[in-house]
Amino acid sequence: MELVGSPLTATCAHPRSTPTNFLPAISTMASSYKNRFPYHPLPQSFSLPWMPRAYYKTAAINPALAPFSKSSQGLTPSKVLPLISNRTTLFPRYTPDDWYRSNLTNYKESETSRHTAEHLRVDTSRMILDKYQQTKRTQVQSTKNLGERVNDIEFWKSELCHELDEMIGETNALTDMKKRLERALAETEAPLQVTQECLLHREKRMGIDLVHDDVEKQLFTEVDVIRSCQERMQQYLDKAKAQLMSNRAAQHELEIDLVNKQAAHRIDDKCHHLRNTSDGISYYRGVEQIDATISVPESWAKFTDNNILCSQNERVASAKLRDNIENLLMVTANEMWRQFNRVNVAFTNRIAETADAKSKIQTHLAKTLQEIFQIEMNIETIRKAIRDKGPPLKVAQTRLDERTRRPNMELCRDAAQLR
């Protein structure tokens, strides 16, 4: 195998020469206990003591009529197991040369094993040192990365705090402007009510005075102006409410991001100050296999940057809306004030005209009343004259009545009768 981070290759990684049949391969402790002689099972189910391989082919069990398992019943183990006669001493196993060669082979293999073990120890020591240095470098780099991460979090925290303060200030300013707009909208109700009452009272005029004059035109114009101002104020009031909702939504995102940044800063700062001698460190089995991350540094920074950009855009829109509301209040106030002055001028002119007409009418009325008085005096004179003609009329009628009693031809239509 090749060591990670190490330039040299361990000698134990190379394949070893094939060992002889006298000693087992040095691999595990269990393999060293294996017998170098192959095992040949006997037909019987019991074990036999070690015997030379040459005698296995010549030794035999005494024949019996019954099976061996039955014929051996009732016998003691000492009488059943010794199946080999004293002839084994006549068959030596190996020659002295075999014995010397086996010892030499064992010596060589032992020396080879020691060299291999020595190389293994050296490679192991170098691997331990290399892994220690690699672990130390990795830990230093990880600590450095955590420090940089803490600095990044602190930077974005400061940006979020600054933007959050700006957004809170802008939201408060827009709230104050909204309250001003609401008060201005409420204050337009009184002028509108006065104008409508004026129109209502002018409907009480009678006769020819119920005229559609300039005052009435200006009053209708004032109603239209006030209602137009109210509509525009209401539109901007709705816009202000919607903008406040957008501001609060952006502020909420900033606050959530800031809370998350504070928690991440606290955790990463704690991790940054952890050392091998720190308290509270422990093993967490399988934690390196858990990947709960949902972002990369680029997307992480982009997320906060987008929140800040969104907040800045909302602040720009809010400031522009405040300027528009300020201009609207000035424009509507000027429009209503100008129309109010026009109505007052129209009222003044109409009142002057009406007063002049009233004065003239009063003059004519006085003259007419004087003439009526003179006529009434004349009528009384006529009545007196009529009353004064009563006695002469009675005399004339009495004369005519008396003359009707004249007899016959005396009933003459003479001058006296005609007068």
Secondary structure, DSSP 8 states (H G I E B T S, - for coil): ---TT-SS--GGGS------SSS--SS-TTGGGS-SS-----SSSS------HHHHTT------SS-HHHHTTT--HHHHS----GGGGGS----HHHHHHHHHHHHHHHHHHHHHHHHHHHHHHHHHHHHHHHHHHHHHHHHHHHHHHHHHHHHHHHHHHHHHHHHHHHHHHHHHHHHHHHHHHHHTHHHHHHHHHHHHHHTT--GGG----HHHHHHHHHHHHHHHHHHHHHHHHHHHHHHHHHHHHHHHHHHHHHHHHHHHHHHHHHHHT--TT-TT----TTGGG-------HHHHHHHHHHHHHHHHHHHHHHHHHHHHHHHHHHHHHHHHHHHHHHHHHHHHHHHHHHHHHHHHHHHHHHHHHHHHHHHHHHHHHHHHHHHHTHHHHHHHHHHHHHHTT--GGG----HHHH-
